[in-house]
Amino acid sequence: MHGVPNKVVFDRLPSNFRLQLVERTKKVGARYVVGALYGDMEASIYEFDKRTEYIKFNSSMYIFLQKYRQIVIHLTNYHLAKFLEKHNDKNKLEDVLLKVENISKRESLHAFYNILWKYETKECFYCGKVLSDKRIATHVDHFIPWSYIQSDNMWNLVLSCQSCNTKKSNKLAKSLYLEKIFVRNENLKLTAVHNDFNYYSERKLEALYEYAGMNGYVENWSP
């Protein structure tokens, strides 16, 4: 849409240009999204402070979105598809859909692999197999499936052998591994400095694990 080439990726734009885009978006958002939406929804979704540029979901809305995440995503994607079909020529529609798809693609986990390999025991988180230092044989796995969280957080990433990572795929590991990752994260916090842990808590991870189960990730996988 708007003539933006398919290969344009926001994170790869010059930093000064990215800053300009963010500032322009913030001005529009402050007027039409933050203020107007807040009033239209009678403050039921979020709270905010323009002066400190602070915005946060209300706890009840946050819980609702986590419980019904998959339904919300499917419904949003459906209406997005209908909107794109309505406002784009058929010849351009495929390019637009590719842009939408690229936004949700998983990023490389190589940087996380380097940190985990440096500070973790060289064993598969799930089966305990001794891991190889060959990158192709040792994988980084999202403990709670990426398709549910769709972000890469150090506290949700573990080293896994190729076999376990492949078999686990999009499944949720048994709850006994939840206690194991609690211990792992406490140890990792002490040795590996990473911004992700500024927002981490066992309570948050446990809640996300439960919400993932509510959204259909209930296979309780184990090796």
C-alpha positions in Angstrom: 0.0 0.0 0.0 1.0 3.6 -0.6 3.8 2.5 -3.0 6.1 1.1 -0.3 8.4 -1.5 -1.9 8.1 -5.1 -0.7 11.7 -5.3 0.5 11.5 -2.3 2.8 11.9 -3.4 6.4 11.5 -0.7 9.1 14.4 -2.0 11.3 16.8 -1.7 8.3 15.9 2.0 7.5 18.4 4.7 8.5 18.1 5.5 12.2 17.3 9.2 11.7 14.5 8.3 9.2 13.1 5.7 11.6 13.0 8.4 14.3 11.1 10.8 12.0 8.5 8.1 11.2 8.1 7.3 14.9 7.6 11.0 15.8 5.1 11.5 13.1 3.2 8.4 14.1 3.2 9.4 17.7 1.6 12.8 16.9 -1.2 11.2 14.9 -1.7 8.4 17.4 -1.9 10.8 20.4 -4.7 12.6 18.7 -6.7 9.9 17.0 -5.8 6.6 18.8 -4.8 7.4 22.3 -7.4 10.1 23.0 -10.3 9.4 20.7 -10.3 5.6 21.2 -9.9 6.0 25.0 -13.1 8.2 25.0 -15.1 6.0 22.6 -14.4 2.9 24.7 -15.1 4.7 28.0 -11.6 4.0 29.4 -12.4 0.2 29.4 -9.3 -0.9 27.4 -6.3 1.1 28.6 -4.9 3.9 30.6 -2.4 6.5 29.4 -0.4 9.6 30.3 0.6 11.8 27.3 3.2 13.8 29.3 5.2 10.7 30.2 4.2 8.8 27.0 2.8 6.0 29.0 0.1 3.5 27.9 -1.0 0.3 29.5 -3.8 -2.2 29.0 -6.2 -2.5 31.9 -5.7 -5.8 33.7 -9.2 -7.1 32.8 -8.6 -6.4 29.1 -5.1 -7.9 29.2 -6.5 -11.1 30.6 -9.3 -11.2 28.1 -6.9 -10.8 25.1 -4.6 -13.5 26.5 -7.5 -15.9 27.1 -9.0 -15.4 23.7 -5.8 -14.6 21.8 -6.3 -17.1 18.9 -9.9 -16.0 18.3 -8.9 -12.4 18.3 -6.1 -13.0 15.9 -8.3 -15.0 13.5 -11.0 -12.4 13.6 -8.5 -9.5 13.1 -6.9 -11.3 10.2 -10.3 -12.0 8.6 -11.3 -8.3 8.7 -7.9 -7.2 7.6 -8.2 -9.5 4.6 -11.6 -8.1 3.8 -10.3 -4.5 4.2 -7.3 -5.2 1.9 -9.5 -6.8 -0.7 -11.8 -3.7 -0.7 -9.2 -1.0 -0.9 -6.6 -2.6 -3.3 -6.6 -3.7 -6.9 -6.4 -7.4 -7.5 -3.0 -6.9 -9.2 -1.6 -5.2 -6.1 -3.2 -7.4 -3.5 -0.6 -10.2 -3.6 2.2 -7.7 -2.9 0.2 -6.2 0.0 -0.4 -9.6 1.6 3.3 -10.4 1.3 4.1 -7.3 3.3 1.6 -8.3 6.0 3.1 -11.8 6.1 6.7 -10.4 6.4 5.7 -8.5 9.5 4.9 -11.7 11.4 7.9 -13.7 10.3 10.2 -15.0 12.9 13.6 -13.3 13.3 16.9 -15.1 13.5 17.7 -16.5 17.0 21.4 -16.5 16.4 22.2 -13.8 18.9 20.1 -15.6 21.6 21.9 -18.9 20.7 25.3 -17.3 21.4 24.2 -16.1 24.9 22.5 -19.4 25.8 25.5 -21.4 24.6 27.8 -19.3 26.7 25.9 -19.4 30.0 23.8 -22.6 29.8 24.7 -26.2 30.5 25.4 -27.9 27.2 22.4 -30.2 27.5 19.0 -30.3 25.8 16.5 -28.6 28.1 14.0 -31.4 27.5 15.8 -34.8 27.2 19.1 -33.9 28.8 21.2 -35.1 25.8 24.6 -33.5 25.6 24.5 -30.9 22.8 26.9 -30.4 20.0 28.6 -27.1 19.4 27.6 -27.4 15.7 24.8 -24.8 15.2 22.8 -27.1 12.9 22.5 -29.8 15.6 21.6 -27.5 18.5 18.5 -25.5 18.3 16.9 -22.6 20.2 13.4 -23.4 21.1 10.5 -21.2 22.3 9.3 -22.9 25.5 5.9 -21.4 25.1 5.3 -21.7 21.3 6.2 -18.7 19.2 2.8 -18.9 17.4 1.2 -17.9 20.7 3.6 -15.2 22.0 5.1 -14.3 18.6 8.1 -12.5 20.1 11.6 -13.7 21.1 12.2 -13.3 24.8 15.3 -14.7 26.5 13.2 -16.0 29.4 11.2 -18.1 27.0 14.1 -19.5 25.0 16.0 -22.8 25.7 18.6 -24.8 24.0 17.3 -28.1 22.5 18.6 -31.0 20.5 17.3 -31.2 17.0 15.1 -34.2 17.7 13.2 -32.6 20.6 12.8 -29.3 18.8 11.4 -31.0 15.8 9.0 -33.3 17.8 7.9 -30.5 20.1 7.2 -28.2 17.2 4.1 -26.1 18.1 3.2 -28.1 21.2 3.2 -27.0 24.8 5.7 -28.9 27.1 4.5 -30.7 30.2 4.1 -28.5 33.3 7.0 -30.2 35.0 9.2 -28.2 32.6 7.7 -25.0 33.9 9.5 -25.5 37.2 12.7 -26.3 35.4 12.6 -23.0 33.3 11.9 -21.0 36.5 15.2 -22.3 38.0 17.0 -21.8 34.7 15.8 -18.2 34.4 16.9 -17.4 38.0 20.4 -18.7 37.2 20.5 -16.9 33.8 19.5 -13.6 35.3 22.5 -13.7 37.5 25.0 -14.4 34.7 23.6 -13.0 31.4 22.6 -9.4 31.3 19.7 -9.0 29.0 17.0 -6.4 28.8 14.3 -9.0 28.6 14.6 -9.8 32.2 13.7 -6.3 33.2 10.1 -7.3 32.5 10.2 -11.0 33.5 8.6 -12.7 36.5 7.7 -16.3 37.3 4.1 -15.2 37.7 4.1 -13.7 34.2 5.6 -16.8 32.6 3.2 -19.1 34.5 0.2 -17.1 33.4 1.3 -17.1 29.7 1.7 -20.9 30.0 -1.9 -21.2 31.3 -3.2 -18.8 28.7 -1.5 -20.8 25.9 -3.3 -23.9 27.2 -6.6 -22.0 27.1 -5.9 -21.3 23.4 -5.5 -24.9 22.4 -1.8 -25.6 23.2 -2.7 -28.5 25.5 -0.8 -31.5 24.1 1.5 -31.7 27.2 4.5 -32.7 25.1 7.5 -34.5 26.6 10.4 -36.5 24.9 
